[in-house]
Amino acid sequence: MKHFANRPDLPGIRYRVSGSSKTASHEMYAMQSTELIRQFLHDRLGAAPEAVVPDALLADLGVDSLMLAELMFEAEDRLGISIDSSVAIPKSVGEMVKLIDSLRAAKASAS
């Protein structure tokens, strides 16, 4: 079974992901999600990339409610997901990664 994923750094480009284990797919999603968040916070807020780790609180990185909305819109645009306004507001980088990854997994299983 072949798995394909979008390249967030190259919109519209898909590449084959080797291996079929859910763990490998989850790790790939988490890496892409974390990197998207890391890059976004570095570009917008000047956050040090090494500070953007799962346990880091978004507020401690300078993320206010407006910046969180922008981050969610960025994830939607770059990853082709839809984040419902009724979801629990993520407080940490790890919670944001889990939210993004769960939506990406749901989208992948629906297609």
RAQUICOR-V849624 format. One record per run of one state. SS is the DSSP state (~ for helix, > for strand, _ for the rest). FROM is the first residue (numbers start at 1). LEN is the number of residues. Records with the same first field share a line. If there is no record, write none. Layout:
SS=FROM-LEN  FROM-LEN
This chain:
_=1-2  8-2  18-4  46-3  52-5  58-1  62-3  80-12  111-1
>=3-5  10-8  57-1  92-1
~=22-24  49-3  59-3  65-15  93-18
